[in-house]
Amino acid sequence: MIAEDLGRLFEVGFNIGILAYIREKNIKHKFGTFFERDLQELRFPQIHRRIVDRAGVVDASHRQTIGKWSLFFLQKGFLCGLNS
């Protein structure tokens, strides 16, 4: 279950990276701000809390480790999307 959640974070990061690339290169597209609005509404602390709760993690150090891995997957996805 945690692997699926981290995979979703990677996808979110990838989408953010793609949008950053599109904006940076001024690529014309027909999506408008459709995805931007959805991505702006995401809140990482809430996502992290949900991942930890779903995993049933109680230990504080494990919660912290999941937080670091969550950020890692989000950043890795962003960089992959930005460099596509």
MARTI-625818 format. One line per 8 residues: number of its first residue (from 1); their letters; for each residue z, y, x of N, C-alpha, C, O, CB. Coordinates in pm, 1 decimal. Glycine has a CB too. Layout:
# residues N
NUM> A> Z/Y/X/Z/Y/X/Z/Y/X/Z/Y/X/Z/Y/X; ...;
This chain:
# residues 84
1> MIAEDLGR> 0.0/-118.7/82.7/0.0/0.0/0.0/0.0/125.8/87.7/-74.1/219.9/59.4/121.3/-0.6/-94.4; 81.1/128.8/192.5/85.9/247.8/277.9/-47.6/266.5/349.9/-89.6/379.3/375.8/201.4/236.8/380.6; -113.6/155.9/381.7/-244.9/165.0/447.2/-345.9/233.2/353.9/-427.5/313.6/399.1/-295.9/23.2/487.9; -340.7/202.1/226.8/-430.5/265.3/130.0/-402.5/415.1/119.9/-494.8/496.4/114.2/-415.8/199.0/-8.1; -274.2/450.3/117.7/-237.2/591.8/109.1/-282.7/668.9/233.0/-332.6/780.8/222.0/-85.5/606.1/91.3; -265.3/608.9/350.2/-310.2/674.6/473.1/-462.6/685.3/475.6/-517.5/782.7/527.3/-260.1/597.7/597.2; -530.6/585.7/420.0/-676.4/591.7/409.1/-721.1/706.4/320.0/-821.0/772.7/347.8/-730.8/460.2/355.3; -646.7/728.9/213.3/-679.5/840.8/124.5/-658.3/974.9/195.6/-736.2/1068.5/177.6/-593.8/834.6/-3.9;
9> LFEVGFNI> -553.2/982.9/275.7/-530.2/1104.9/353.4/-644.7/1129.2/451.1/-687.6/1242.9/471.0/-396.8/1096.2/429.3; -693.6/1021.2/511.9/-808.1/1033.3/601.9/-927.6/1089.5/525.9/-997.0/1178.2/575.6/-843.4/896.5/665.0; -951.7/1038.0/405.6/-1064.1/1085.4/324.0/-1050.1/1233.3/289.0/-1147.8/1308.0/292.5/-1074.8/1002.7/195.7; -928.9/1274.9/255.6/-904.6/1416.1/224.7/-934.0/1501.2/347.7/-1001.5/1603.7/338.3/-758.2/1438.1/176.7; -883.2/1458.6/462.7/-910.4/1530.7/586.7/-1058.4/1535.7/617.1/-1109.4/1638.9/660.7/-836.6/1466.8/702.1; -1128.1/1425.2/594.5/-1272.3/1420.0/618.6/-1344.8/1520.4/530.1/-1433.0/1592.6/576.7/-1326.5/1278.3/593.6; -1308.0/1524.9/403.1/-1371.0/1619.5/310.3/-1344.7/1763.8/351.8/-1434.1/1848.0/343.5/-1320.2/1596.1/167.7; -1223.7/1792.6/395.8/-1191.4/1927.5/442.2/-1276.2/1960.5/564.8/-1328.3/2071.4/577.3/-1039.6/1940.4/475.2;
17> GILAYIRE> -1289.7/1863.2/655.2/-1371.6/1883.7/775.0/-1517.0/1909.1/741.7/-1580.2/1996.7/800.8/-1361.2/1764.2/866.4; -1570.5/1833.1/647.6/-1710.8/1852.8/603.9/-1728.0/1992.8/546.5/-1823.7/2062.6/580.1/-1752.2/1745.8/497.7; -1635.5/2034.2/460.0/-1645.7/2168.0/400.8/-1634.2/2277.0/506.7/-1703.1/2378.8/499.3/-1537.4/2187.5/294.4; -1547.5/2255.7/605.0/-1535.4/2353.2/714.3/-1666.2/2361.6/792.4/-1709.4/2470.4/830.3/-1418.9/2315.2/808.9; -1728.8/2246.9/816.3/-1856.0/2243.8/887.8/-1964.7/2316.0/808.2/-2041.2/2394.8/863.9/-1898.2/2098.6/915.9; -1971.2/2289.1/678.3/-2070.7/2353.1/591.3/-2052.6/2504.2/592.7/-2149.8/2579.4/601.6/-2059.8/2299.5/446.7; -1927.8/2547.8/583.9/-1900.6/2692.2/583.3/-1932.5/2754.5/719.7/-1990.8/2862.6/727.0/-1752.8/2718.9/545.9; -1893.9/2685.7/826.9/-1917.5/2736.3/962.7/-2066.3/2753.5/992.6/-2107.3/2850.8/1055.8/-1855.2/2642.1/1065.2;
25> KNIKHKFG> -2146.5/2657.3/946.2/-2290.7/2658.9/973.9/-2370.9/2728.4/865.2/-2493.5/2735.0/873.6/-2341.5/2517.9/990.7; -2303.1/2780.5/762.9/-2369.0/2848.3/649.7/-2477.5/2762.0/586.9/-2587.4/2810.0/559.2/-2429.5/2981.0/695.4; -2447.2/2636.9/564.8/-2541.7/2543.5/503.1/-2541.6/2566.2/352.1/-2436.2/2570.1/288.6/-2505.0/2394.9/537.2; -2658.3/2580.8/297.5/-2669.6/2601.0/152.6/-2648.9/2467.0/81.0/-2697.1/2362.7/125.2/-2808.8/2662.8/115.3; -2576.2/2473.3/-30.0/-2550.4/2353.4/-109.6/-2532.1/2394.2/-255.1/-2519.1/2512.5/-286.5/-2425.1/2276.6/-57.3; -2531.3/2295.7/-342.5/-2523.2/2323.4/-485.8/-2386.4/2291.1/-545.1/-2371.3/2287.1/-667.2/-2629.1/2245.2/-558.7; -2286.2/2267.8/-459.1/-2154.7/2230.5/-509.3/-2067.6/2350.9/-542.3/-1966.1/2336.7/-610.6/-2084.7/2143.9/-408.8; -2105.4/2468.4/-495.3/-2024.9/2587.6/-519.3/-1886.9/2570.8/-460.5/-1871.6/2526.5/-346.7/-2015.4/2617.6/-668.5;
33> TFFERDLQ> -1787.2/2605.9/-537.7/-1649.3/2593.5/-490.5/-1578.7/2474.4/-554.8/-1455.9/2466.7/-555.7/-1571.7/2721.9/-519.4; -1657.0/2383.0/-608.0/-1600.9/2269.2/-681.3/-1495.9/2194.4/-599.1/-1383.4/2174.8/-645.0/-1712.2/2173.2/-722.2; -1532.5/2152.9/-478.5/-1439.9/2075.9/-395.5/-1332.7/2164.0/-333.7/-1219.1/2120.5/-315.2/-1515.6/2003.1/-286.0; -1368.2/2286.8/-302.1/-1271.1/2376.9/-240.7/-1151.0/2398.5/-331.4/-1037.0/2398.7/-284.9/-1336.2/2510.6/-207.7; -1175.8/2416.5/-458.9/-1065.0/2437.3/-552.9/-973.1/2315.7/-557.0/-850.9/2330.1/-555.9/-1118.8/2467.1/-693.7; -1031.2/2196.6/-561.6/-949.3/2074.7/-563.6/-866.4/2061.3/-436.6/-748.2/2027.3/-442.3/-1037.9/1951.1/-580.9; -927.7/2087.7/-322.9/-857.7/2073.1/-195.9/-749.1/2178.6/-178.5/-647.4/2152.0/-114.5/-956.1/2081.0/-81.0; -768.8/2297.1/-234.0/-667.3/2401.8/-223.9/-541.0/2366.4/-301.2/-432.9/2416.4/-270.2/-723.1/2533.7/-274.3;
41> ELRFPQIH> -554.2/2281.3/-400.7/-438.9/2244.5/-482.7/-356.4/2131.9/-423.3/-249.5/2100.2/-475.4/-484.6/2205.1/-619.3; -403.3/2070.9/-315.7/-327.3/1963.4/-251.9/-208.7/2021.5/-176.6/-220.0/2125.8/-112.1/-417.0/1881.7/-156.5; -96.6/1954.5/-185.1/25.5/1996.6/-116.2/74.9/1880.5/-31.0/120.9/1778.6/-82.4/135.6/2042.4/-217.9; 64.3/1898.2/101.1/99.7/1788.7/191.3/242.9/1739.5/173.3/263.0/1618.1/170.8/79.7/1832.1/333.5; 344.3/1826.3/160.6/480.8/1774.9/143.6/495.4/1682.8/22.6/567.4/1583.1/28.2/577.6/1890.3/130.4; 427.8/1716.1/-85.6/433.2/1631.2/-204.8/362.2/1498.3/-180.2/409.0/1393.4/-224.6/370.2/1703.4/-325.1; 250.3/1502.8/-110.1/176.3/1380.9/-78.6/260.7/1291.8/11.4/271.0/1171.2/-11.3/41.1/1414.1/-11.0; 320.8/1351.9/113.5/405.9/1275.9/205.8/522.3/1210.4/131.8/550.4/1092.3/152.2/459.4/1367.6/317.3;
49> RRIVDRAG> 589.5/1286.3/46.2/702.6/1233.4/-30.2/659.5/1115.0/-117.3/731.0/1015.6/-129.4/764.3/1344.0/-117.8; 543.2/1127.9/-176.4/493.9/1019.8/-263.3/463.1/893.2/-183.4/492.4/782.3/-227.9/368.1/1065.3/-338.9; 403.4/910.7/-64.6/374.4/795.5/20.8/504.1/725.6/59.9/514.0/603.1/53.3/296.3/839.0/147.2; 603.2/804.3/100.4/732.5/747.7/141.6/799.7/677.6/24.2/852.4/567.4/39.6/825.1/857.9/197.7; 798.1/739.9/-91.5/861.3/679.4/-209.8/792.8/549.7/-250.5/859.1/451.9/-285.3/859.2/777.4/-327.0; 659.9/549.1/-246.2/586.4/427.7/-283.6/612.1/314.4/-186.2/611.1/197.3/-224.0/437.2/456.2/-291.0; 635.3/350.4/-59.1/661.7/248.2/42.8/805.9/198.2/34.7/839.8/96.2/94.6/633.2/304.0/183.3; 890.1/269.4/-38.9/1028.9/229.2/-52.8/1111.1/253.6/73.4/1207.9/182.2/99.7/1035.7/84.5/-90.0;
57> VVDASHRQ> 1072.7/353.8/150.9/1140.5/382.6/277.0/1265.8/465.6/250.9/1261.4/566.7/180.8/1045.9/456.4/374.5; 1377.7/421.2/308.5/1503.8/491.4/291.4/1549.2/553.3/423.4/1604.1/663.5/425.1/1611.0/396.3/237.2; 1526.3/482.7/533.0/1571.5/527.2/663.7/1503.7/658.4/704.7/1381.6/671.1/695.7/1544.4/419.0/767.9; 1583.0/755.2/749.5/1531.5/888.1/784.5/1430.8/882.5/899.8/1331.1/954.8/898.1/1647.2/980.5/821.8; 1455.4/799.3/997.4/1361.9/792.0/1110.5/1228.7/731.6/1067.5/1123.7/770.2/1118.9/1422.6/709.2/1225.2; 1232.0/637.7/974.3/1107.7/579.4/922.9/1030.2/682.4/840.4/907.3/687.9/845.0/1137.8/453.9/837.3; 1104.0/763.3/765.2/1040.0/869.5/687.1/969.7/968.0/780.2/859.0/1014.0/752.4/1144.2/943.3/599.2; 1036.0/998.9/890.6/978.8/1090.9/989.0/854.4/1029.9/1053.9/755.3/1099.4/1076.4/1083.4/1126.5/1096.9;
65> TIGKWSLF> 859.7/901.9/1083.4/744.9/833.3/1143.1/626.6/834.0/1047.1/513.3/858.7/1088.3/781.8/688.7/1181.2; 651.8/807.3/921.1/544.7/810.6/821.2/486.9/950.8/811.4/366.1/966.9/794.0/596.7/764.2/683.2; 571.9/1052.5/822.3/523.0/1190.4/820.3/428.6/1219.2/936.0/325.2/1283.5/918.2/639.6/1287.3/824.3; 464.5/1171.5/1054.6/378.2/1192.0/1171.7/246.1/1118.9/1155.9/140.4/1173.9/1186.7/448.6/1145.2/1299.4; 251.2/995.0/1108.0/128.6/918.0/1088.3/41.9/979.5/978.9/-80.8/977.3/987.9/162.0/772.8/1053.3; 105.0/1033.8/877.0/29.5/1099.1/769.8/-47.4/1218.9/824.2/-165.5/1237.0/794.3/123.7/1143.4/655.8; 20.2/1300.1/904.0/-47.7/1414.5/965.7/-159.2/1368.7/1058.3/-266.5/1429.0/1062.1/52.3/1500.8/1043.2; -133.7/1262.6/1132.6/-235.4/1209.3/1223.9/-361.7/1169.0/1148.3/-472.5/1203.5/1189.3/-179.9/1088.8/1301.2;
73> FLQKGFLC> -345.1/1096.1/1038.2/-461.6/1051.7/961.6/-534.9/1169.7/898.4/-657.8/1170.5/892.3/-419.2/952.4/853.2; -460.5/1268.7/851.6/-522.5/1388.2/795.3/-602.2/1462.3/902.5/-715.5/1503.8/878.0/-415.6/1481.0/734.1; -544.1/1478.9/1020.2/-612.3/1548.0/1129.4/-732.8/1468.8/1179.3/-838.5/1526.3/1205.3/-515.4/1573.2/1244.5; -717.4/1338.6/1192.6/-827.5/1254.8/1239.3/-944.2/1262.8/1141.6/-1059.5/1273.8/1183.3/-781.4/1108.4/1256.4; -915.0/1257.4/1012.8/-1020.0/1270.3/911.6/-1088.0/1405.8/919.6/-1210.3/1414.9/908.5/-962.3/1249.4/772.0; -1008.4/1512.7/939.0/-1065.4/1646.3/950.3/-1162.4/1654.5/1068.2/-1273.8/1705.0/1054.6/-954.0/1750.6/965.9; -1119.3/1604.6/1183.2/-1205.0/1610.9/1301.2/-1331.9/1528.4/1284.6/-1438.8/1568.5/1330.7/-1129.0/1563.5/1423.1; -1320.7/1413.8/1219.2/-1440.1/1331.7/1194.3/-1536.5/1404.1/1100.7/-1657.6/1401.3/1122.5/-1400.5/1194.9/1134.2;
81> GLNS> -1484.9/1467.5/998.6/-1569.8/1542.3/906.0/-1631.7/1663.7/970.2/-1748.0/1695.5/945.0/-1491.0/1584.5/785.6; -1555.1/1731.7/1053.1/-1604.4/1851.2/1121.1/-1714.0/1819.5/1221.1/-1803.6/1900.9/1243.6/-1491.0/1921.6/1191.0; -1707.2/1702.3/1280.8/-1803.3/1664.0/1385.3/-1915.5/1575.3/1334.0/-1985.7/1512.9/1413.6/-1731.8/1593.3/1497.1; -1933.8/1568.2/1201.9/-2039.9/1481.1/1149.8/-2174.6/1546.0/1155.1/-2274.0/1485.5/1114.9/-2010.3/1440.8/1008.8;
